[in-house]
Amino acid sequence: MDSDPVDGPAELVSLFRNNLLGLKAVRTIRWKMQNPGAVAYVSGVTH
């Protein structure tokens, strides 16, 4: 699942033909701010 493979494009593998199982994990995160003074907004910065 590498978006930038070093060895070039890989050969596609059929999960069904190889009797394999694919899993997809989804995680929902709800961040809660512990300290309102801990966040700052920075503007006017060039990179």
PDB file of N, CA, C and O in Angstrom, chain B, residues numbered from 101:
ATOM      1  N   MET B 101       0.825  -1.185   0.000  1.00  0.00           N
ATOM      2  CA  MET B 101       0.000   0.000   0.000  1.00  0.00           C
ATOM      3  C   MET B 101       0.875   1.257   0.000  1.00  0.00           C
ATOM      4  O   MET B 101       0.485   2.275   0.572  1.00  0.00           O
ATOM      5  N   ASP B 102       2.036   1.201  -0.626  1.00  0.00           N
ATOM      6  CA  ASP B 102       2.927   2.350  -0.690  1.00  0.00           C
ATOM      7  C   ASP B 102       2.545   3.213  -1.878  1.00  0.00           C
ATOM      8  O   ASP B 102       2.432   2.707  -2.994  1.00  0.00           O
ATOM      9  N   SER B 103       2.342   4.513  -1.659  1.00  0.00           N
ATOM     10  CA  SER B 103       1.946   5.409  -2.740  1.00  0.00           C
ATOM     11  C   SER B 103       3.139   5.827  -3.606  1.00  0.00           C
ATOM     12  O   SER B 103       2.943   6.360  -4.698  1.00  0.00           O
ATOM     13  N   ASP B 104       4.354   5.598  -3.144  1.00  0.00           N
ATOM     14  CA  ASP B 104       5.553   5.937  -3.905  1.00  0.00           C
ATOM     15  C   ASP B 104       6.553   4.784  -3.823  1.00  0.00           C
ATOM     16  O   ASP B 104       7.556   4.892  -3.118  1.00  0.00           O
ATOM     17  N   PRO B 105       6.296   3.680  -4.534  1.00  0.00           N
ATOM     18  CA  PRO B 105       7.169   2.511  -4.417  1.00  0.00           C
ATOM     19  C   PRO B 105       8.564   2.776  -4.977  1.00  0.00           C
ATOM     20  O   PRO B 105       8.721   3.500  -5.960  1.00  0.00           O
ATOM     21  N   VAL B 106       9.558   2.192  -4.352  1.00  0.00           N
ATOM     22  CA  VAL B 106      10.944   2.365  -4.767  1.00  0.00           C
ATOM     23  C   VAL B 106      11.252   1.521  -5.998  1.00  0.00           C
ATOM     24  O   VAL B 106      11.978   1.967  -6.887  1.00  0.00           O
ATOM     25  N   ASP B 107      10.712   0.314  -6.059  1.00  0.00           N
ATOM     26  CA  ASP B 107      11.026  -0.616  -7.143  1.00  0.00           C
ATOM     27  C   ASP B 107      10.099  -0.486  -8.345  1.00  0.00           C
ATOM     28  O   ASP B 107      10.116  -1.356  -9.216  1.00  0.00           O
ATOM     29  N   GLY B 108       9.306   0.552  -8.424  1.00  0.00           N
ATOM     30  CA  GLY B 108       8.373   0.721  -9.530  1.00  0.00           C
ATOM     31  C   GLY B 108       7.037   0.086  -9.205  1.00  0.00           C
ATOM     32  O   GLY B 108       6.824  -0.396  -8.093  1.00  0.00           O
ATOM     33  N   PRO B 109       6.126   0.084 -10.188  1.00  0.00           N
ATOM     34  CA  PRO B 109       4.785  -0.466  -9.945  1.00  0.00           C
ATOM     35  C   PRO B 109       4.820  -1.959  -9.652  1.00  0.00           C
ATOM     36  O   PRO B 109       5.607  -2.700 -10.240  1.00  0.00           O
ATOM     37  N   ALA B 110       3.967  -2.388  -8.747  1.00  0.00           N
ATOM     38  CA  ALA B 110       3.901  -3.791  -8.359  1.00  0.00           C
ATOM     39  C   ALA B 110       2.824  -4.512  -9.158  1.00  0.00           C
ATOM     40  O   ALA B 110       1.930  -3.881  -9.722  1.00  0.00           O
ATOM     41  N   GLU B 111       2.914  -5.808  -9.199  1.00  0.00           N
ATOM     42  CA  GLU B 111       1.926  -6.635  -9.885  1.00  0.00           C
ATOM     43  C   GLU B 111       0.652  -6.719  -9.038  1.00  0.00           C
ATOM     44  O   GLU B 111       0.724  -6.911  -7.825  1.00  0.00           O
ATOM     45  N   LEU B 112      -0.513  -6.575  -9.678  1.00  0.00           N
ATOM     46  CA  LEU B 112      -1.770  -6.663  -8.956  1.00  0.00           C
ATOM     47  C   LEU B 112      -2.040  -8.100  -8.537  1.00  0.00           C
ATOM     48  O   LEU B 112      -1.730  -9.039  -9.270  1.00  0.00           O
ATOM     49  N   VAL B 113      -2.624  -8.264  -7.349  1.00  0.00           N
ATOM     50  CA  VAL B 113      -2.929  -9.589  -6.811  1.00  0.00           C
ATOM     51  C   VAL B 113      -4.436  -9.678  -6.598  1.00  0.00           C
ATOM     52  O   VAL B 113      -5.029  -8.797  -5.975  1.00  0.00           O
ATOM     53  N   SER B 114      -5.056 -10.737  -7.111  1.00  0.00           N
ATOM     54  CA  SER B 114      -6.478 -10.954  -6.912  1.00  0.00           C
ATOM     55  C   SER B 114      -6.697 -11.667  -5.590  1.00  0.00           C
ATOM     56  O   SER B 114      -6.227 -12.788  -5.396  1.00  0.00           O
ATOM     57  N   LEU B 115      -7.419 -11.011  -4.674  1.00  0.00           N
ATOM     58  CA  LEU B 115      -7.691 -11.639  -3.384  1.00  0.00           C
ATOM     59  C   LEU B 115      -8.568 -12.869  -3.553  1.00  0.00           C
ATOM     60  O   LEU B 115      -8.362 -13.881  -2.883  1.00  0.00           O
ATOM     61  N   PHE B 116      -9.551 -12.785  -4.452  1.00  0.00           N
ATOM     62  CA  PHE B 116     -10.473 -13.890  -4.666  1.00  0.00           C
ATOM     63  C   PHE B 116      -9.755 -15.115  -5.245  1.00  0.00           C
ATOM     64  O   PHE B 116      -9.956 -16.230  -4.764  1.00  0.00           O
ATOM     65  N   ARG B 117      -8.930 -14.917  -6.261  1.00  0.00           N
ATOM     66  CA  ARG B 117      -8.231 -16.048  -6.903  1.00  0.00           C
ATOM     67  C   ARG B 117      -7.206 -16.708  -5.987  1.00  0.00           C
ATOM     68  O   ARG B 117      -6.948 -17.907  -6.103  1.00  0.00           O
ATOM     69  N   ASN B 118      -6.625 -15.935  -5.081  1.00  0.00           N
ATOM     70  CA  ASN B 118      -5.613 -16.482  -4.171  1.00  0.00           C
ATOM     71  C   ASN B 118      -6.191 -16.880  -2.821  1.00  0.00           C
ATOM     72  O   ASN B 118      -5.447 -17.201  -1.894  1.00  0.00           O
ATOM     73  N   ASN B 119      -7.521 -16.862  -2.707  1.00  0.00           N
ATOM     74  CA  ASN B 119      -8.206 -17.244  -1.474  1.00  0.00           C
ATOM     75  C   ASN B 119      -7.680 -16.440  -0.274  1.00  0.00           C
ATOM     76  O   ASN B 119      -7.385 -16.991   0.786  1.00  0.00           O
ATOM     77  N   LEU B 120      -7.574 -15.107  -0.481  1.00  0.00           N
ATOM     78  CA  LEU B 120      -7.069 -14.218   0.553  1.00  0.00           C
ATOM     79  C   LEU B 120      -8.203 -13.371   1.124  1.00  0.00           C
ATOM     80  O   LEU B 120      -9.294 -13.317   0.557  1.00  0.00           O
ATOM     81  N   LEU B 121      -7.942 -12.726   2.224  1.00  0.00           N
ATOM     82  CA  LEU B 121      -8.920 -11.883   2.897  1.00  0.00           C
ATOM     83  C   LEU B 121      -8.367 -10.467   2.985  1.00  0.00           C
ATOM     84  O   LEU B 121      -7.225 -10.274   3.401  1.00  0.00           O
ATOM     85  N   GLY B 122      -9.157  -9.485   2.602  1.00  0.00           N
ATOM     86  CA  GLY B 122      -8.757  -8.083   2.715  1.00  0.00           C
ATOM     87  C   GLY B 122      -9.545  -7.416   3.826  1.00  0.00           C
ATOM     88  O   GLY B 122     -10.755  -7.614   3.936  1.00  0.00           O
ATOM     89  N   LEU B 123      -8.876  -6.634   4.645  1.00  0.00           N
ATOM     90  CA  LEU B 123      -9.513  -5.936   5.756  1.00  0.00           C
ATOM     91  C   LEU B 123      -9.354  -4.432   5.575  1.00  0.00           C
ATOM     92  O   LEU B 123      -8.320  -3.954   5.109  1.00  0.00           O
ATOM     93  N   LYS B 124     -10.383  -3.706   5.948  1.00  0.00           N
ATOM     94  CA  LYS B 124     -10.339  -2.253   5.936  1.00  0.00           C
ATOM     95  C   LYS B 124     -10.708  -1.771   7.330  1.00  0.00           C
ATOM     96  O   LYS B 124     -11.778  -2.096   7.845  1.00  0.00           O
ATOM     97  N   ALA B 125      -9.822  -0.997   7.934  1.00  0.00           N
ATOM     98  CA  ALA B 125     -10.061  -0.470   9.277  1.00  0.00           C
ATOM     99  C   ALA B 125     -10.349   1.024   9.178  1.00  0.00           C
ATOM    100  O   ALA B 125      -9.609   1.762   8.527  1.00  0.00           O
ATOM    101  N   VAL B 126     -11.414   1.464   9.817  1.00  0.00           N
ATOM    102  CA  VAL B 126     -11.785   2.872   9.855  1.00  0.00           C
ATOM    103  C   VAL B 126     -11.831   3.301  11.308  1.00  0.00           C
ATOM    104  O   VAL B 126     -12.470   2.653  12.137  1.00  0.00           O
ATOM    105  N   ARG B 127     -11.153   4.391  11.612  1.00  0.00           N
ATOM    106  CA  ARG B 127     -11.108   4.874  12.990  1.00  0.00           C
ATOM    107  C   ARG B 127     -11.570   6.327  13.021  1.00  0.00           C
ATOM    108  O   ARG B 127     -11.010   7.180  12.333  1.00  0.00           O
ATOM    109  N   THR B 128     -12.576   6.594  13.809  1.00  0.00           N
ATOM    110  CA  THR B 128     -13.080   7.949  13.970  1.00  0.00           C
ATOM    111  C   THR B 128     -12.486   8.542  15.236  1.00  0.00           C
ATOM    112  O   THR B 128     -12.573   7.953  16.314  1.00  0.00           O
ATOM    113  N   ILE B 129     -11.882   9.714  15.095  1.00  0.00           N
ATOM    114  CA  ILE B 129     -11.253  10.369  16.237  1.00  0.00           C
ATOM    115  C   ILE B 129     -11.914  11.728  16.430  1.00  0.00           C
ATOM    116  O   ILE B 129     -12.031  12.512  15.488  1.00  0.00           O
ATOM    117  N   ARG B 130     -12.328  11.989  17.618  1.00  0.00           N
ATOM    118  CA  ARG B 130     -12.875  13.302  17.980  1.00  0.00           C
ATOM    119  C   ARG B 130     -11.934  13.926  18.990  1.00  0.00           C
ATOM    120  O   ARG B 130     -11.886  13.527  20.154  1.00  0.00           O
ATOM    121  N   TRP B 131     -11.189  14.910  18.524  1.00  0.00           N
ATOM    122  CA  TRP B 131     -10.215  15.553  19.387  1.00  0.00           C
ATOM    123  C   TRP B 131     -10.912  16.551  20.297  1.00  0.00           C
ATOM    124  O   TRP B 131     -11.798  17.286  19.862  1.00  0.00           O
ATOM    125  N   LYS B 132     -10.512  16.574  21.547  1.00  0.00           N
ATOM    126  CA  LYS B 132     -11.054  17.513  22.519  1.00  0.00           C
ATOM    127  C   LYS B 132      -9.911  18.388  23.037  1.00  0.00           C
ATOM    128  O   LYS B 132      -8.884  17.879  23.486  1.00  0.00           O
ATOM    129  N   MET B 133     -10.101  19.712  22.968  1.00  0.00           N
ATOM    130  CA  MET B 133      -9.076  20.636  23.410  1.00  0.00           C
ATOM    131  C   MET B 133      -9.004  20.633  24.942  1.00  0.00           C
ATOM    132  O   MET B 133     -10.000  20.890  25.617  1.00  0.00           O
ATOM    133  N   GLN B 134      -7.831  20.343  25.472  1.00  0.00           N
ATOM    134  CA  GLN B 134      -7.645  20.292  26.918  1.00  0.00           C
ATOM    135  C   GLN B 134      -7.406  21.679  27.514  1.00  0.00           C
ATOM    136  O   GLN B 134      -7.858  21.981  28.619  1.00  0.00           O
ATOM    137  N   ASN B 135      -6.684  22.518  26.760  1.00  0.00           N
ATOM    138  CA  ASN B 135      -6.351  23.846  27.258  1.00  0.00           C
ATOM    139  C   ASN B 135      -6.572  24.852  26.125  1.00  0.00           C
ATOM    140  O   ASN B 135      -5.831  24.814  25.143  1.00  0.00           O
ATOM    141  N   PRO B 136      -7.560  25.752  26.220  1.00  0.00           N
ATOM    142  CA  PRO B 136      -7.828  26.698  25.134  1.00  0.00           C
ATOM    143  C   PRO B 136      -6.645  27.617  24.815  1.00  0.00           C
ATOM    144  O   PRO B 136      -6.548  28.101  23.687  1.00  0.00           O
ATOM    145  N   GLY B 137      -5.762  27.869  25.749  1.00  0.00           N
ATOM    146  CA  GLY B 137      -4.598  28.725  25.512  1.00  0.00           C
ATOM    147  C   GLY B 137      -3.455  28.011  24.819  1.00  0.00           C
ATOM    148  O   GLY B 137      -2.436  28.632  24.516  1.00  0.00           O
ATOM    149  N   ALA B 138      -3.602  26.717  24.560  1.00  0.00           N
ATOM    150  CA  ALA B 138      -2.513  25.936  23.975  1.00  0.00           C
ATOM    151  C   ALA B 138      -2.489  26.007  22.453  1.00  0.00           C
ATOM    152  O   ALA B 138      -1.581  25.463  21.825  1.00  0.00           O
ATOM    153  N   VAL B 139      -3.473  26.670  21.853  1.00  0.00           N
ATOM    154  CA  VAL B 139      -3.561  26.744  20.400  1.00  0.00           C
ATOM    155  C   VAL B 139      -3.313  28.162  19.957  1.00  0.00           C
ATOM    156  O   VAL B 139      -3.833  29.104  20.555  1.00  0.00           O
ATOM    157  N   ALA B 140      -2.504  28.329  18.889  1.00  0.00           N
ATOM    158  CA  ALA B 140      -2.214  29.658  18.367  1.00  0.00           C
ATOM    159  C   ALA B 140      -2.403  29.653  16.860  1.00  0.00           C
ATOM    160  O   ALA B 140      -2.165  28.638  16.206  1.00  0.00           O
ATOM    161  N   TYR B 141      -2.831  30.783  16.304  1.00  0.00           N
ATOM    162  CA  TYR B 141      -3.007  30.933  14.868  1.00  0.00           C
ATOM    163  C   TYR B 141      -1.872  31.793  14.350  1.00  0.00           C
ATOM    164  O   TYR B 141      -1.670  32.908  14.833  1.00  0.00           O
ATOM    165  N   VAL B 142      -1.125  31.293  13.372  1.00  0.00           N
ATOM    166  CA  VAL B 142       0.019  32.011  12.820  1.00  0.00           C
ATOM    167  C   VAL B 142      -0.344  32.447  11.414  1.00  0.00           C
ATOM    168  O   VAL B 142      -0.757  31.629  10.592  1.00  0.00           O
ATOM    169  N   SER B 143      -0.191  33.740  11.134  1.00  0.00           N
ATOM    170  CA  SER B 143      -0.503  34.256   9.788  1.00  0.00           C
ATOM    171  C   SER B 143       0.656  35.125   9.296  1.00  0.00           C
ATOM    172  O   SER B 143       1.498  35.574  10.074  1.00  0.00           O
ATOM    173  N   GLY B 144       0.670  35.347   7.978  1.00  0.00           N
ATOM    174  CA  GLY B 144       1.697  36.199   7.386  1.00  0.00           C
ATOM    175  C   GLY B 144       3.059  35.538   7.296  1.00  0.00           C
ATOM    176  O   GLY B 144       4.072  36.233   7.224  1.00  0.00           O
ATOM    177  N   VAL B 145       3.109  34.221   7.299  1.00  0.00           N
ATOM    178  CA  VAL B 145       4.376  33.490   7.238  1.00  0.00           C
ATOM    179  C   VAL B 145       4.554  32.948   5.833  1.00  0.00           C
ATOM    180  O   VAL B 145       3.622  32.371   5.272  1.00  0.00           O
ATOM    181  N   THR B 146       5.720  33.123   5.262  1.00  0.00           N
ATOM    182  CA  THR B 146       6.023  32.560   3.948  1.00  0.00           C
ATOM    183  C   THR B 146       6.997  31.414   4.117  1.00  0.00           C
ATOM    184  O   THR B 146       7.796  31.394   5.054  1.00  0.00           O
ATOM    185  N   HIS B 147       6.926  30.473   3.216  1.00  0.00           N
ATOM    186  CA  HIS B 147       7.829  29.319   3.323  1.00  0.00           C
ATOM    187  C   HIS B 147       8.779  29.236   2.193  1.00  0.00           C
ATOM    188  O   HIS B 147       9.600  28.321   2.142  1.00  0.00           O
TER     189      HIS B 147
END
